[in-house]
Amino acid sequence: MAWVIARLCRDCIDEACVEVCPVDCIYENTGDDKETFPNQLYIDPEECINCGVCEPECPWEAIFEDEAVPEVFADDTALNAKIVDHKDDFQVPEVEEKPKPTTEQIEENKKKWGYSA
């Protein structure tokens, strides 16, 4: 079992999850294939130890246990797993302090992706 970063992170990247990950299994895409790997963070399922400390740190509410990923984000589980075969194009990002989103911004982002919790 591992955790999954869903598309709620897409173009809303906040590295708070990276900062708390004890095994550095959260990556950003540094390669050229932005169509396959959009601008978001990814969790390597082979490295994830299922500690769950990343989930409450995500201000965008984009991290789910793989068995609890909402149906609307089902494809994101496979997308996170796909990075295993493309590791040369990924690195653990440098953590940058970013302003936290407002409740309204979080809700608007969820609507954008057709998700209502």
N, C-alpha and C positions, 0 to 999 in steps of 0.2 A: 504494500500500500504506500502511496505517496500523495503529495499535495500537487495541485494544478493551479496555474495562473490562467484565468480566463481572459477573454477579450475586453473585459472591463478595464484592464490595465492599458489597453491599446491607446497610444498617444497621450496617456495620463501617467506615465511612469513616475513612481515614487520609490526610492530605494530603501525605505524604512525596513522592508522585509529582508533585504540584503544585509543590512547592518546587524540583524539579530540571528541570522542563520548560522548555526554552529559548525556546519560542514561546507559552507560556501557552494551550495548546489543551485543557486539562483543566478541566471545568466542573462546577458543581453546579446543580441545579434550584432556582430561586427562585420558580417559578410555583405555581399552585394545582392543576395536574393531576398529583397524586401517584399516580394509578392508572396512567397512561401512563408517567410518569417517576418510578419509585420512588426512595427515599432512597439514592443512590449517586453516584459520580462518573462522568462521561462524557468521552470523547475526541472532539473534532470532527475527523472524517476529512479535511475540507478544509483544516484548519490543521496537522494532524500532519505533521511532516517525516520521520517514520520513523527517528528517531535511536535510539529504544529505551532511553533513559536512565531512563524511568519504570518499566519492568518490574522491574528488580532492587530498586527502592526500595519496592515494594508489599509490606508485611508479610503481607497476606492472600493473596498469590499470585493476584491477580485480573486481571492484565493479560497479554494475549496478542497476538501478531501476528495481524492479521485472517485470514491464510491458515492459521493454526494454532489457531484457536479450537476447543476441544473440542466435539464434537457436542452435548453436553448444554447448551452455552451458545450454540448457533447463533443463536438469536433475539437475543442481546445485540449482535451485530454491527449488525443493522438498527436496534436501539434506540439505539445510539451515533450512528449516521448520522442518525437522525430529529431530533436536536437542531439540525441545520443549518437546518431549517424553523421552529424555535421559539426562535431565539437571544435574543429579548427576554425569555424566561423563564429564562435561564441566565447565570451569571457565574463568573469564576475565583474560587474561594473563598480567604478569608484562611487562611493556614497556621497551624494550632494544633498545638502539640506534644502528642502523645497517647502513652499507654503502648503498647508493642508487644505484640501477642498472643503467647500461649505456643504452643508446638508443638501442644499438645492443643486449644487454641481454634481454631487453623487447621484441624486435621484434623476437628474437630466441624463447623465451618462448611462444609467440603467435603462431608461426609456429608449435611448438611442439604439441599444442592443436588444430591445424587446424583452427585458427582464424585469420582473416585479417580485420581490422577495416576500 
